[in-house]
């Protein structure tokens, strides 16, 4: 490994005694890096992928709606959307006579990226899941869903007690 190689976890030391939080963080980092390697072939950043993926599901969302769904702050969303507009992936405009609320709409170029990018995400997922049986994958999905729900409830309970929640929830997973 040279000085420019990414540092990786020594998987031989990741065992039953490892904290789940660390394992999930390392897995998420690995997913993000694996996808970014693939997205680079199409000159798309991970941040742009996040918003493209959301807009492929529901085009025409406002910046606030996009930032909420991406679990990112509005200024972060704004910066990414401006760049995506410059690249010709989206157009931003007002709708319903509301001059303050700007919505993002995919352009034909943005829609065309779906055919190229989604298979790259599927490939990254396949790589990550290789070696796990179908049953193990199902248990993993269910377990992670329960953990996510538990942590979301913890955040809601903290907010109800007046505990300040950080402004960003971190990077979403592919």
C-alpha positions as CSV (number, residue, x, y, z in Angstrom):
1,X,0.0,0.0,0.0
2,X,1.5,3.3,-1.0
3,X,0.8,6.7,0.6
4,X,-2.0,7.4,-1.8
5,X,-3.8,4.1,-1.3
6,X,-7.0,4.2,0.9
7,X,-6.5,2.9,4.4
8,X,-8.7,-0.2,4.9
9,X,-9.8,-2.1,7.9
10,X,-7.9,-5.3,8.4
11,X,-10.9,-7.6,8.0
12,X,-9.2,-10.4,9.8
13,X,-9.4,-8.3,13.0
14,X,-13.1,-7.5,12.5
15,X,-14.8,-10.1,14.6
16,X,-17.7,-10.8,16.9
17,X,-16.4,-8.4,19.5
18,X,-16.3,-5.4,17.1
19,X,-18.7,-2.6,17.8
20,X,-21.7,-2.7,15.3
21,X,-21.4,1.1,14.9
22,X,-17.9,0.7,13.6
23,X,-18.8,-2.1,11.3
24,X,-21.7,-0.2,9.8
25,X,-19.5,2.9,9.3
26,X,-16.8,0.9,7.6
27,X,-19.4,-0.9,5.4
28,X,-21.0,2.4,4.5
29,X,-17.6,3.9,3.6
30,X,-16.9,0.9,1.5
31,X,-20.2,1.1,-0.3
32,X,-19.7,4.8,-1.0
33,X,-16.2,4.4,-2.3
34,X,-17.1,1.4,-4.5
35,X,-20.0,3.3,-6.1
36,X,-17.8,6.5,-6.5
37,X,-15.2,4.4,-8.4
38,X,-17.9,3.4,-10.8
39,X,-19.6,6.8,-11.0
40,X,-16.3,8.4,-11.9
41,X,-16.5,6.5,-15.3
42,X,-19.5,8.7,-16.1
43,X,-18.0,11.9,-14.5
44,X,-20.8,11.9,-11.8
45,X,-20.0,12.6,-8.2
46,X,-21.5,10.7,-5.3
47,X,-23.4,13.8,-4.3
48,X,-24.9,14.2,-7.7
49,X,-25.9,10.5,-7.7
50,X,-27.9,11.0,-4.5
51,X,-30.0,13.8,-6.0
52,X,-30.4,12.0,-9.4
53,X,-31.6,8.9,-7.6
54,X,-34.2,10.9,-5.7
55,X,-35.4,12.8,-8.8
56,X,-35.7,9.5,-10.8
57,X,-38.2,8.5,-8.2
58,X,-40.0,11.8,-8.0
59,X,-39.1,14.6,-10.5
60,X,-39.8,18.2,-9.7
61,X,-39.1,18.3,-6.0
62,X,-38.2,21.6,-4.2
63,X,-34.7,22.1,-2.9
64,X,-36.0,21.7,0.7
65,X,-37.7,18.4,-0.2
66,X,-34.5,17.2,-1.9
67,X,-32.3,18.1,1.1
68,X,-34.7,16.4,3.5
69,X,-34.8,13.2,1.4
70,X,-31.1,13.2,1.0
71,X,-30.6,13.9,4.7
72,X,-28.4,16.9,3.8
73,X,-28.6,20.6,4.7
74,X,-30.2,23.0,2.3
75,X,-27.0,24.9,1.6
76,X,-25.3,21.6,0.6
77,X,-28.3,20.7,-1.6
78,X,-28.2,24.1,-3.2
79,X,-24.5,23.8,-4.1
80,X,-25.0,20.4,-5.6
81,X,-28.1,21.4,-7.6
82,X,-26.4,24.5,-9.0
83,X,-23.6,22.3,-10.3
84,X,-26.0,19.7,-11.7
85,X,-27.8,22.5,-13.6
86,X,-24.5,23.7,-15.0
87,X,-23.8,20.1,-16.2
88,X,-27.2,20.0,-17.9
89,X,-28.6,17.2,-15.6
90,X,-31.5,19.3,-14.2
91,X,-33.3,22.6,-14.8
92,X,-34.5,24.6,-11.8
93,X,-37.6,26.8,-11.9
94,X,-40.5,28.1,-10.0
95,X,-43.8,26.3,-10.2
96,X,-47.4,27.1,-9.2
97,X,-46.7,30.9,-9.3
98,X,-44.5,30.7,-6.2
99,X,-41.5,32.8,-6.9
100,X,-39.6,31.8,-3.8
101,X,-39.8,28.0,-4.1
102,X,-37.5,26.6,-6.8
103,X,-38.0,23.0,-8.0
104,X,-35.5,20.7,-9.7
105,X,-36.5,18.9,-12.9
106,X,-34.5,16.3,-14.7
107,X,-33.4,17.2,-18.3
108,X,-33.3,14.5,-21.0
109,X,-29.6,14.2,-20.1
110,X,-30.4,13.6,-16.5
111,X,-32.9,10.9,-17.4
112,X,-30.4,9.3,-19.7
113,X,-27.9,8.9,-16.9
114,X,-30.3,6.5,-15.2
115,X,-29.5,3.7,-17.7
116,X,-25.8,4.1,-17.2
117,X,-25.7,4.7,-13.4
118,X,-28.2,2.3,-11.9
119,X,-26.3,-0.8,-13.1
120,X,-23.2,0.6,-11.5
121,X,-25.0,0.8,-8.1
122,X,-26.3,-2.7,-8.6
123,X,-22.8,-3.9,-9.2
124,X,-21.5,-2.2,-6.1
125,X,-24.3,-3.9,-4.1
126,X,-23.5,-7.3,-5.6
127,X,-19.9,-7.0,-4.8
128,X,-20.7,-6.1,-1.2
129,X,-23.2,-9.0,-0.8
130,X,-21.0,-11.7,-2.5
131,X,-20.4,-14.6,-0.1
132,X,-23.7,-14.1,1.7
133,X,-26.5,-16.5,1.2
134,X,-30.0,-15.3,0.3
135,X,-31.1,-16.0,3.9
136,X,-28.1,-14.1,5.3
137,X,-28.9,-11.1,3.0
138,X,-32.5,-11.1,4.2
139,X,-31.5,-11.2,7.9
140,X,-29.0,-8.4,7.2
141,X,-31.7,-6.2,5.6
142,X,-34.2,-6.8,8.4
143,X,-31.6,-6.2,11.1
144,X,-30.4,-3.0,9.5
145,X,-34.0,-1.8,9.1
146,X,-34.6,-2.3,12.8
147,X,-31.4,-0.6,13.7
148,X,-32.3,2.4,11.5
149,X,-35.8,2.6,13.0
150,X,-34.4,2.4,16.6
151,X,-31.9,5.2,15.9
152,X,-34.5,7.4,14.2
153,X,-36.7,6.9,17.3
154,X,-33.8,7.8,19.6
155,X,-33.3,11.0,17.6
156,X,-37.0,11.9,17.8
157,X,-37.0,11.3,21.5
158,X,-33.9,13.5,22.0
159,X,-35.5,16.3,20.0
160,X,-38.7,16.0,22.1
161,X,-36.5,16.5,25.2
162,X,-35.0,19.6,23.7
163,X,-31.7,18.0,22.8
164,X,-30.2,19.8,19.8
165,X,-29.8,17.4,16.8
166,X,-26.8,18.1,14.5
167,X,-27.8,19.8,11.2
168,X,-26.9,16.9,8.9
169,X,-27.6,13.3,9.3
170,X,-24.6,12.1,7.4
171,X,-24.2,10.6,4.0
172,X,-27.0,8.4,2.7
173,X,-26.2,4.9,1.6
174,X,-26.7,3.6,-1.9
